[in-house]
């Protein structure tokens, strides 16, 4: 079974997003195995967190002043912890 949630936020600063969401993953109990990020030209940013329990992807759209976030997890307890703690 996989649990999935996607949402939009108004923050689009890569440094803020990566810092906030990496901390939220750890606080929810996820095991972050790795992350990969890419800066698009002239603007835009994507970071993907590879989790032992699946992944979190963040895609900015600075030209629209918003960011798309998607979390997938095969561990409901950690998924619920993340969603409940972040009010996402």
PDB file as gemmi writes it, atoms N, CA and C in Angstrom:
CRYST1    1.000    1.000    1.000  90.00  90.00  90.00 P 1                      
ATOM      1  N   UNK A   1       0.860  -1.173   0.000  1.00  0.00           N  
ATOM      2  CA  UNK A   1       0.000   0.000   0.000  1.00  0.00           C  
ATOM      3  C   UNK A   1       0.902   1.231   0.000  1.00  0.00           C  
ATOM      4  N   UNK A   2       0.462   2.258  -0.706  1.00  0.00           N  
ATOM      5  CA  UNK A   2       1.205   3.521  -0.749  1.00  0.00           C  
ATOM      6  C   UNK A   2       0.244   4.661  -0.419  1.00  0.00           C  
ATOM      7  N   UNK A   3       0.722   5.580   0.384  1.00  0.00           N  
ATOM      8  CA  UNK A   3      -0.043   6.785   0.709  1.00  0.00           C  
ATOM      9  C   UNK A   3       0.614   7.938  -0.017  1.00  0.00           C  
ATOM     10  N   UNK A   4      -0.217   8.826  -0.563  1.00  0.00           N  
ATOM     11  CA  UNK A   4       0.294   9.918  -1.382  1.00  0.00           C  
ATOM     12  C   UNK A   4      -0.502  11.179  -1.094  1.00  0.00           C  
ATOM     13  N   UNK A   5       0.214  12.291  -1.061  1.00  0.00           N  
ATOM     14  CA  UNK A   5      -0.431  13.597  -0.878  1.00  0.00           C  
ATOM     15  C   UNK A   5       0.351  14.616  -1.693  1.00  0.00           C  
ATOM     16  N   UNK A   6      -0.360  15.477  -2.371  1.00  0.00           N  
ATOM     17  CA  UNK A   6       0.278  16.578  -3.093  1.00  0.00           C  
ATOM     18  C   UNK A   6      -0.451  17.861  -2.744  1.00  0.00           C  
ATOM     19  N   UNK A   7       0.298  18.965  -2.777  1.00  0.00           N  
ATOM     20  CA  UNK A   7      -0.272  20.262  -2.433  1.00  0.00           C  
ATOM     21  C   UNK A   7       0.627  21.366  -2.982  1.00  0.00           C  
ATOM     22  N   UNK A   8       0.103  22.573  -2.949  1.00  0.00           N  
ATOM     23  CA  UNK A   8       0.823  23.768  -3.394  1.00  0.00           C  
ATOM     24  C   UNK A   8       1.105  24.658  -2.189  1.00  0.00           C  
ATOM     25  N   UNK A   9       2.253  25.320  -2.191  1.00  0.00           N  
ATOM     26  CA  UNK A   9       2.587  26.321  -1.176  1.00  0.00           C  
ATOM     27  C   UNK A   9       3.055  27.583  -1.892  1.00  0.00           C  
ATOM     28  N   UNK A  10       3.048  28.698  -1.172  1.00  0.00           N  
ATOM     29  CA  UNK A  10       3.454  29.966  -1.790  1.00  0.00           C  
ATOM     30  C   UNK A  10       4.945  30.241  -1.655  1.00  0.00           C  
ATOM     31  N   UNK A  11       5.632  29.506  -0.812  1.00  0.00           N  
ATOM     32  CA  UNK A  11       7.091  29.665  -0.694  1.00  0.00           C  
ATOM     33  C   UNK A  11       7.754  29.072  -1.935  1.00  0.00           C  
ATOM     34  N   UNK A  12       8.747  29.779  -2.494  1.00  0.00           N  
ATOM     35  CA  UNK A  12       9.459  29.210  -3.637  1.00  0.00           C  
ATOM     36  C   UNK A  12      10.967  29.425  -3.566  1.00  0.00           C  
ATOM     37  N   UNK A  13      11.472  29.825  -2.396  1.00  0.00           N  
ATOM     38  CA  UNK A  13      12.912  29.968  -2.202  1.00  0.00           C  
ATOM     39  C   UNK A  13      13.517  28.578  -1.964  1.00  0.00           C  
ATOM     40  N   UNK A  14      14.447  28.134  -2.834  1.00  0.00           N  
ATOM     41  CA  UNK A  14      15.021  26.796  -2.706  1.00  0.00           C  
ATOM     42  C   UNK A  14      15.681  26.514  -1.353  1.00  0.00           C  
ATOM     43  N   UNK A  15      16.395  27.472  -0.811  1.00  0.00           N  
ATOM     44  CA  UNK A  15      17.087  27.266   0.463  1.00  0.00           C  
ATOM     45  C   UNK A  15      16.074  27.048   1.588  1.00  0.00           C  
ATOM     46  N   UNK A  16      15.043  27.852   1.609  1.00  0.00           N  
ATOM     47  CA  UNK A  16      14.000  27.733   2.632  1.00  0.00           C  
ATOM     48  C   UNK A  16      13.273  26.400   2.484  1.00  0.00           C  
ATOM     49  N   UNK A  17      12.864  26.071   1.274  1.00  0.00           N  
ATOM     50  CA  UNK A  17      12.117  24.837   1.043  1.00  0.00           C  
ATOM     51  C   UNK A  17      12.915  23.599   1.425  1.00  0.00           C  
ATOM     52  N   UNK A  18      14.153  23.523   0.964  1.00  0.00           N  
ATOM     53  CA  UNK A  18      14.968  22.341   1.259  1.00  0.00           C  
ATOM     54  C   UNK A  18      15.191  22.212   2.767  1.00  0.00           C  
ATOM     55  N   UNK A  19      15.477  23.306   3.438  1.00  0.00           N  
ATOM     56  CA  UNK A  19      15.698  23.275   4.876  1.00  0.00           C  
ATOM     57  C   UNK A  19      14.446  22.878   5.643  1.00  0.00           C  
ATOM     58  N   UNK A  20      13.336  23.498   5.314  1.00  0.00           N  
ATOM     59  CA  UNK A  20      12.079  23.211   6.023  1.00  0.00           C  
ATOM     60  C   UNK A  20      11.624  21.773   5.826  1.00  0.00           C  
ATOM     61  N   UNK A  21      11.629  21.319   4.586  1.00  0.00           N  
ATOM     62  CA  UNK A  21      11.074  19.999   4.323  1.00  0.00           C  
ATOM     63  C   UNK A  21      12.019  18.871   4.703  1.00  0.00           C  
ATOM     64  N   UNK A  22      13.316  19.078   4.657  1.00  0.00           N  
ATOM     65  CA  UNK A  22      14.216  18.031   5.153  1.00  0.00           C  
ATOM     66  C   UNK A  22      14.041  17.877   6.660  1.00  0.00           C  
ATOM     67  N   UNK A  23      13.873  18.983   7.381  1.00  0.00           N  
ATOM     68  CA  UNK A  23      13.633  18.924   8.830  1.00  0.00           C  
ATOM     69  C   UNK A  23      12.292  18.257   9.122  1.00  0.00           C  
ATOM     70  N   UNK A  24      11.274  18.564   8.348  1.00  0.00           N  
ATOM     71  CA  UNK A  24       9.946  17.971   8.556  1.00  0.00           C  
ATOM     72  C   UNK A  24       9.963  16.462   8.312  1.00  0.00           C  
ATOM     73  N   UNK A  25      10.718  16.036   7.312  1.00  0.00           N  
ATOM     74  CA  UNK A  25      10.847  14.599   7.064  1.00  0.00           C  
ATOM     75  C   UNK A  25      11.461  13.893   8.269  1.00  0.00           C  
ATOM     76  N   UNK A  26      12.544  14.446   8.776  1.00  0.00           N  
ATOM     77  CA  UNK A  26      13.222  13.843   9.933  1.00  0.00           C  
ATOM     78  C   UNK A  26      12.327  13.861  11.169  1.00  0.00           C  
ATOM     79  N   UNK A  27      11.632  14.965  11.396  1.00  0.00           N  
ATOM     80  CA  UNK A  27      10.723  15.076  12.544  1.00  0.00           C  
ATOM     81  C   UNK A  27       9.571  14.069  12.460  1.00  0.00           C  
ATOM     82  N   UNK A  28       9.161  13.716  11.261  1.00  0.00           N  
ATOM     83  CA  UNK A  28       8.076  12.743  11.083  1.00  0.00           C  
ATOM     84  C   UNK A  28       8.575  11.310  11.196  1.00  0.00           C  
ATOM     85  N   UNK A  29       9.892  11.129  11.257  1.00  0.00           N  
ATOM     86  CA  UNK A  29      10.459   9.798  11.416  1.00  0.00           C  
ATOM     87  C   UNK A  29      10.932   9.137  10.139  1.00  0.00           C  
ATOM     88  N   UNK A  30      10.922   9.870   9.013  1.00  0.00           N  
ATOM     89  CA  UNK A  30      11.399   9.292   7.761  1.00  0.00           C  
ATOM     90  C   UNK A  30      12.914   9.122   7.776  1.00  0.00           C  
ATOM     91  N   UNK A  31      13.377   8.148   7.025  1.00  0.00           N  
ATOM     92  CA  UNK A  31      14.807   7.905   6.851  1.00  0.00           C  
ATOM     93  C   UNK A  31      15.217   8.439   5.486  1.00  0.00           C  
ATOM     94  N   UNK A  32      15.895   9.589   5.467  1.00  0.00           N  
ATOM     95  CA  UNK A  32      16.332  10.197   4.213  1.00  0.00           C  
ATOM     96  C   UNK A  32      17.612   9.496   3.764  1.00  0.00           C  
ATOM     97  N   UNK A  33      17.530   8.813   2.632  1.00  0.00           N  
ATOM     98  CA  UNK A  33      18.682   8.092   2.096  1.00  0.00           C  
ATOM     99  C   UNK A  33      19.582   8.995   1.269  1.00  0.00           C  
ATOM    100  N   UNK A  34      18.966   9.921   0.542  1.00  0.00           N  
ATOM    101  CA  UNK A  34      19.729  10.811  -0.341  1.00  0.00           C  
ATOM    102  C   UNK A  34      18.797  11.912  -0.830  1.00  0.00           C  
ATOM    103  N   UNK A  35      19.378  12.908  -1.444  1.00  0.00           N  
ATOM    104  CA  UNK A  35      18.589  13.942  -2.118  1.00  0.00           C  
ATOM    105  C   UNK A  35      19.335  14.390  -3.354  1.00  0.00           C  
ATOM    106  N   UNK A  36      18.577  14.874  -4.308  1.00  0.00           N  
ATOM    107  CA  UNK A  36      19.146  15.379  -5.551  1.00  0.00           C  
ATOM    108  C   UNK A  36      18.399  16.654  -5.897  1.00  0.00           C  
ATOM    109  N   UNK A  37      19.142  17.681  -6.302  1.00  0.00           N  
ATOM    110  CA  UNK A  37      18.493  18.943  -6.639  1.00  0.00           C  
ATOM    111  C   UNK A  37      19.001  19.458  -7.969  1.00  0.00           C  
ATOM    112  N   UNK A  38      18.159  20.276  -8.601  1.00  0.00           N  
ATOM    113  CA  UNK A  38      18.509  20.858  -9.884  1.00  0.00           C  
ATOM    114  C   UNK A  38      17.937  22.268  -9.968  1.00  0.00           C  
ATOM    115  N   UNK A  39      18.779  23.209 -10.400  1.00  0.00           N  
ATOM    116  CA  UNK A  39      18.364  24.596 -10.619  1.00  0.00           C  
ATOM    117  C   UNK A  39      18.170  24.801 -12.117  1.00  0.00           C  
ATOM    118  N   UNK A  40      16.956  25.155 -12.504  1.00  0.00           N  
ATOM    119  CA  UNK A  40      16.654  25.408 -13.904  1.00  0.00           C  
ATOM    120  C   UNK A  40      17.031  26.836 -14.273  1.00  0.00           C  
ATOM    121  N   UNK A  41      17.365  27.055 -15.542  1.00  0.00           N  
ATOM    122  CA  UNK A  41      17.675  28.390 -16.036  1.00  0.00           C  
ATOM    123  C   UNK A  41      16.566  28.817 -16.966  1.00  0.00           C  
ATOM    124  N   UNK A  42      16.016  30.006 -16.835  1.00  0.00           N  
ATOM    125  CA  UNK A  42      16.479  31.096 -15.981  1.00  0.00           C  
ATOM    126  C   UNK A  42      15.982  31.014 -14.547  1.00  0.00           C  
ATOM    127  N   UNK A  43      14.966  30.183 -14.280  1.00  0.00           N  
ATOM    128  CA  UNK A  43      14.468  30.088 -12.912  1.00  0.00           C  
ATOM    129  C   UNK A  43      13.791  28.736 -12.720  1.00  0.00           C  
ATOM    130  N   UNK A  44      13.617  28.371 -11.476  1.00  0.00           N  
ATOM    131  CA  UNK A  44      12.975  27.110 -11.144  1.00  0.00           C  
ATOM    132  C   UNK A  44      13.941  26.194 -10.414  1.00  0.00           C  
ATOM    133  N   UNK A  45      13.389  25.332  -9.612  1.00  0.00           N  
ATOM    134  CA  UNK A  45      14.189  24.460  -8.760  1.00  0.00           C  
ATOM    135  C   UNK A  45      13.394  23.193  -8.469  1.00  0.00           C  
ATOM    136  N   UNK A  46      14.095  22.073  -8.459  1.00  0.00           N  
ATOM    137  CA  UNK A  46      13.502  20.799  -8.073  1.00  0.00           C  
ATOM    138  C   UNK A  46      14.443  20.100  -7.115  1.00  0.00           C  
ATOM    139  N   UNK A  47      13.887  19.539  -6.053  1.00  0.00           N  
ATOM    140  CA  UNK A  47      14.653  18.676  -5.152  1.00  0.00           C  
ATOM    141  C   UNK A  47      13.821  17.432  -4.899  1.00  0.00           C  
ATOM    142  N   UNK A  48      14.493  16.299  -4.924  1.00  0.00           N  
ATOM    143  CA  UNK A  48      13.845  15.022  -4.653  1.00  0.00           C  
ATOM    144  C   UNK A  48      14.580  14.365  -3.495  1.00  0.00           C  
ATOM    145  N   UNK A  49      13.831  14.010  -2.468  1.00  0.00           N  
ATOM    146  CA  UNK A  49      14.378  13.289  -1.321  1.00  0.00           C  
ATOM    147  C   UNK A  49      14.045  11.814  -1.497  1.00  0.00           C  
ATOM    148  N   UNK A  50      15.056  10.987  -1.578  1.00  0.00           N  
ATOM    149  CA  UNK A  50      14.854   9.553  -1.620  1.00  0.00           C  
ATOM    150  C   UNK A  50      14.748   9.065  -0.186  1.00  0.00           C  
ATOM    151  N   UNK A  51      13.647   8.455   0.138  1.00  0.00           N  
ATOM    152  CA  UNK A  51      13.389   7.980   1.494  1.00  0.00           C  
ATOM    153  C   UNK A  51      13.408   6.457   1.514  1.00  0.00           C  
ATOM    154  N   UNK A  52      13.768   5.873   2.633  1.00  0.00           N  
ATOM    155  CA  UNK A  52      13.656   4.422   2.783  1.00  0.00           C  
ATOM    156  C   UNK A  52      12.196   4.011   2.608  1.00  0.00           C  
ATOM    157  N   UNK A  53      11.287   4.954   2.857  1.00  0.00           N  
ATOM    158  CA  UNK A  53       9.854   4.708   2.798  1.00  0.00           C  
ATOM    159  C   UNK A  53       9.192   5.252   1.525  1.00  0.00           C  
ATOM    160  N   UNK A  54       9.930   5.769   0.571  1.00  0.00           N  
ATOM    161  CA  UNK A  54       9.501   6.235  -0.748  1.00  0.00           C  
ATOM    162  C   UNK A  54      10.180   7.551  -1.096  1.00  0.00           C  
ATOM    163  N   UNK A  55       9.423   8.673  -1.292  1.00  0.00           N  
ATOM    164  CA  UNK A  55      10.078   9.905  -1.728  1.00  0.00           C  
ATOM    165  C   UNK A  55       9.221  11.155  -1.445  1.00  0.00           C  
ATOM    166  N   UNK A  56       9.915  12.296  -1.461  1.00  0.00           N  
ATOM    167  CA  UNK A  56       9.276  13.613  -1.415  1.00  0.00           C  
ATOM    168  C   UNK A  56       9.877  14.421  -2.557  1.00  0.00           C  
ATOM    169  N   UNK A  57       9.019  15.040  -3.361  1.00  0.00           N  
ATOM    170  CA  UNK A  57       9.480  15.863  -4.474  1.00  0.00           C  
ATOM    171  C   UNK A  57       8.949  17.284  -4.311  1.00  0.00           C  
ATOM    172  N   UNK A  58       9.822  18.252  -4.602  1.00  0.00           N  
ATOM    173  CA  UNK A  58       9.476  19.667  -4.517  1.00  0.00           C  
ATOM    174  C   UNK A  58       9.850  20.314  -5.843  1.00  0.00           C  
ATOM    175  N   UNK A  59       8.891  20.987  -6.469  1.00  0.00           N  
ATOM    176  CA  UNK A  59       9.105  21.647  -7.754  1.00  0.00           C  
ATOM    177  C   UNK A  59       8.629  23.099  -7.655  1.00  0.00           C  
ATOM    178  N   UNK A  60       9.540  24.064  -7.836  1.00  0.00           N  
ATOM    179  CA  UNK A  60       9.139  25.473  -7.748  1.00  0.00           C  
ATOM    180  C   UNK A  60       8.710  26.004  -9.113  1.00  0.00           C  
ATOM    181  N   UNK A  61       7.807  26.961  -9.038  1.00  0.00           N  
ATOM    182  CA  UNK A  61       7.350  27.710 -10.199  1.00  0.00           C  
ATOM    183  C   UNK A  61       7.409  29.187  -9.815  1.00  0.00           C  
ATOM    184  N   UNK A  62       8.636  29.760  -9.745  1.00  0.00           N  
ATOM    185  CA  UNK A  62       8.778  31.141  -9.266  1.00  0.00           C  
ATOM    186  C   UNK A  62       8.039  32.158 -10.143  1.00  0.00           C  
ATOM    187  N   UNK A  63       7.876  31.862 -11.412  1.00  0.00           N  
ATOM    188  CA  UNK A  63       7.157  32.783 -12.289  1.00  0.00           C  
ATOM    189  C   UNK A  63       5.676  32.854 -11.907  1.00  0.00           C  
ATOM    190  N   UNK A  64       5.205  31.860 -11.153  1.00  0.00           N  
ATOM    191  CA  UNK A  64       3.818  31.841 -10.684  1.00  0.00           C  
ATOM    192  C   UNK A  64       3.730  32.011  -9.167  1.00  0.00           C  
ATOM    193  N   UNK A  65       4.876  32.245  -8.511  1.00  0.00           N  
ATOM    194  CA  UNK A  65       4.943  32.439  -7.059  1.00  0.00           C  
ATOM    195  C   UNK A  65       4.361  31.258  -6.278  1.00  0.00           C  
ATOM    196  N   UNK A  66       4.698  30.024  -6.715  1.00  0.00           N  
ATOM    197  CA  UNK A  66       4.198  28.857  -5.998  1.00  0.00           C  
ATOM    198  C   UNK A  66       5.103  27.652  -6.200  1.00  0.00           C  
ATOM    199  N   UNK A  67       4.874  26.643  -5.360  1.00  0.00           N  
ATOM    200  CA  UNK A  67       5.663  25.411  -5.379  1.00  0.00           C  
ATOM    201  C   UNK A  67       4.734  24.223  -5.207  1.00  0.00           C  
ATOM    202  N   UNK A  68       5.008  23.189  -5.988  1.00  0.00           N  
ATOM    203  CA  UNK A  68       4.257  21.939  -5.915  1.00  0.00           C  
ATOM    204  C   UNK A  68       5.060  20.943  -5.087  1.00  0.00           C  
ATOM    205  N   UNK A  69       4.395  20.285  -4.146  1.00  0.00           N  
ATOM    206  CA  UNK A  69       5.052  19.322  -3.271  1.00  0.00           C  
ATOM    207  C   UNK A  69       4.260  18.030  -3.297  1.00  0.00           C  
ATOM    208  N   UNK A  70       4.980  16.901  -3.346  1.00  0.00           N  
ATOM    209  CA  UNK A  70       4.320  15.605  -3.344  1.00  0.00           C  
ATOM    210  C   UNK A  70       5.093  14.622  -2.474  1.00  0.00           C  
ATOM    211  N   UNK A  71       4.379  13.998  -1.558  1.00  0.00           N  
ATOM    212  CA  UNK A  71       4.948  12.990  -0.671  1.00  0.00           C  
ATOM    213  C   UNK A  71       4.286  11.652  -0.965  1.00  0.00           C  
ATOM    214  N   UNK A  72       5.104  10.622  -1.135  1.00  0.00           N  
ATOM    215  CA  UNK A  72       4.623   9.247  -1.248  1.00  0.00           C  
ATOM    216  C   UNK A  72       5.321   8.431  -0.184  1.00  0.00           C  
ATOM    217  N   UNK A  73       4.553   7.565   0.477  1.00  0.00           N  
ATOM    218  CA  UNK A  73       5.114   6.748   1.555  1.00  0.00           C  
ATOM    219  C   UNK A  73       4.394   5.414   1.658  1.00  0.00           C  
ATOM    220  N   UNK A  74       5.169   4.383   1.945  1.00  0.00           N  
ATOM    221  CA  UNK A  74       4.581   3.061   2.179  1.00  0.00           C  
ATOM    222  C   UNK A  74       4.421   2.792   3.674  1.00  0.00           C  
ATOM    223  N   UNK A  75       4.713   3.801   4.509  1.00  0.00           N  
ATOM    224  CA  UNK A  75       4.569   3.667   5.961  1.00  0.00           C  
ATOM    225  C   UNK A  75       3.551   4.709   6.428  1.00  0.00           C  
ATOM    226  N   UNK A  76       2.353   4.241   6.727  1.00  0.00           N  
ATOM    227  CA  UNK A  76       1.248   5.157   7.067  1.00  0.00           C  
ATOM    228  C   UNK A  76       1.546   6.004   8.295  1.00  0.00           C  
ATOM    229  N   UNK A  77       2.152   5.431   9.318  1.00  0.00           N  
ATOM    230  CA  UNK A  77       2.429   6.183  10.540  1.00  0.00           C  
ATOM    231  C   UNK A  77       3.331   7.389  10.262  1.00  0.00           C  
ATOM    232  N   UNK A  78       4.380   7.196   9.501  1.00  0.00           N  
ATOM    233  CA  UNK A  78       5.290   8.305   9.182  1.00  0.00           C  
ATOM    234  C   UNK A  78       4.599   9.312   8.261  1.00  0.00           C  
ATOM    235  N   UNK A  79       3.835   8.799   7.312  1.00  0.00           N  
ATOM    236  CA  UNK A  79       3.071   9.668   6.417  1.00  0.00           C  
ATOM    237  C   UNK A  79       2.124  10.555   7.234  1.00  0.00           C  
ATOM    238  N   UNK A  80       1.368   9.931   8.139  1.00  0.00           N  
ATOM    239  CA  UNK A  80       0.437  10.686   8.981  1.00  0.00           C  
ATOM    240  C   UNK A  80       1.172  11.688   9.868  1.00  0.00           C  
ATOM    241  N   UNK A  81       2.318  11.288  10.433  1.00  0.00           N  
ATOM    242  CA  UNK A  81       3.119  12.206  11.249  1.00  0.00           C  
ATOM    243  C   UNK A  81       3.521  13.437  10.438  1.00  0.00           C  
ATOM    244  N   UNK A  82       3.974  13.231   9.222  1.00  0.00           N  
ATOM    245  CA  UNK A  82       4.393  14.346   8.365  1.00  0.00           C  
ATOM    246  C   UNK A  82       3.214  15.255   8.055  1.00  0.00           C  
ATOM    247  N   UNK A  83       2.122  14.665   7.607  1.00  0.00           N  
ATOM    248  CA  UNK A  83       0.945  15.458   7.218  1.00  0.00           C  
ATOM    249  C   UNK A  83       0.383  16.210   8.413  1.00  0.00           C  
ATOM    250  N   UNK A  84       0.276  15.558   9.558  1.00  0.00           N  
ATOM    251  CA  UNK A  84      -0.288  16.202  10.747  1.00  0.00           C  
ATOM    252  C   UNK A  84       0.624  17.293  11.314  1.00  0.00           C  
ATOM    253  N   UNK A  85       1.925  17.086  11.268  1.00  0.00           N  
ATOM    254  CA  UNK A  85       2.862  18.080  11.815  1.00  0.00           C  
ATOM    255  C   UNK A  85       3.031  19.289  10.912  1.00  0.00           C  
ATOM    256  N   UNK A  86       2.826  19.098   9.619  1.00  0.00           N  
ATOM    257  CA  UNK A  86       3.045  20.205   8.693  1.00  0.00           C  
ATOM    258  C   UNK A  86       1.746  20.883   8.280  1.00  0.00           C  
ATOM    259  N   UNK A  87       0.613  20.269   8.645  1.00  0.00           N  
ATOM    260  CA  UNK A  87      -0.684  20.794   8.204  1.00  0.00           C  
ATOM    261  C   UNK A  87      -0.735  20.958   6.701  1.00  0.00           C  
ATOM    262  N   UNK A  88      -0.072  20.048   6.012  1.00  0.00           N  
ATOM    263  CA  UNK A  88       0.019  20.143   4.556  1.00  0.00           C  
ATOM    264  C   UNK A  88      -1.267  19.686   3.892  1.00  0.00           C  
TER     265      UNK A  88                                                      
END                                                                             
